[in-house]
């Protein structure tokens, strides 16, 4: 499966993907506003199984001041005027099963582009009745839109780990820690990244050694910002 070699490595070696970008937000009658910078990493290990592949990953990301790109620990919400503690992303695990479907690809000259469009709609771990300030709906709805760009020559070479760059766009509800209640609107993440041999020092130091390595074994369920918030509040497990 060529996409495995682009997304990770077919020989089971760890690969690091680094991204940087920005987060925008709007209300039904206001915005969009440039709320955050955003940078993070995902460390992946691909394991072949009888039914395809398992992608074992964990990821971490930091919310940044949109002007000077410093890491934020607190944030003044421009929509509510209230200060919030920033809850950065520390998701472990973020695992996937691949191989049950063909990843769409497009040939553009000497490049091959794989697009992965993830449409999400499932019961929210943050029920409005339990989290009226942190959840707008009992159903979590979002879009995760990825494009992975690789050289056709690299793919044809047969190497297990194909270099790639990628883009990522996410359309999602307000983050729970923003305490937006049931206000209309939401967030758009617009990021770009690449497989890298190492990540920037600031990010590496903030996330710690654990998030610089992929999981060794499959586990579930996956961690998200919503389940992490609920776990911190003491309502559900990871």
Secondary structure, 3 states (H helix, E strand, C coil): CHHHHHHCCCCCCCEEEEEEEEEEEEECCEEEEEEEEEEEEEEEEEEEECCEEEEEEEEEEEEECCCCCCECCEEECCCCCCEEECCCEEEECCCEEECCCCCEEEEECCEEEEEEEEEEEEECCCCCCCCCCCCCCCEEEEEEEEEEEEEHHHHHHCCCCCCCEEEEEEEECCCHHHCCCCCCCEEEEEEEEEEECCCCHHHHHHHCHHHHCCCCCCCCCCCCHHHHHHHHCCCCCC
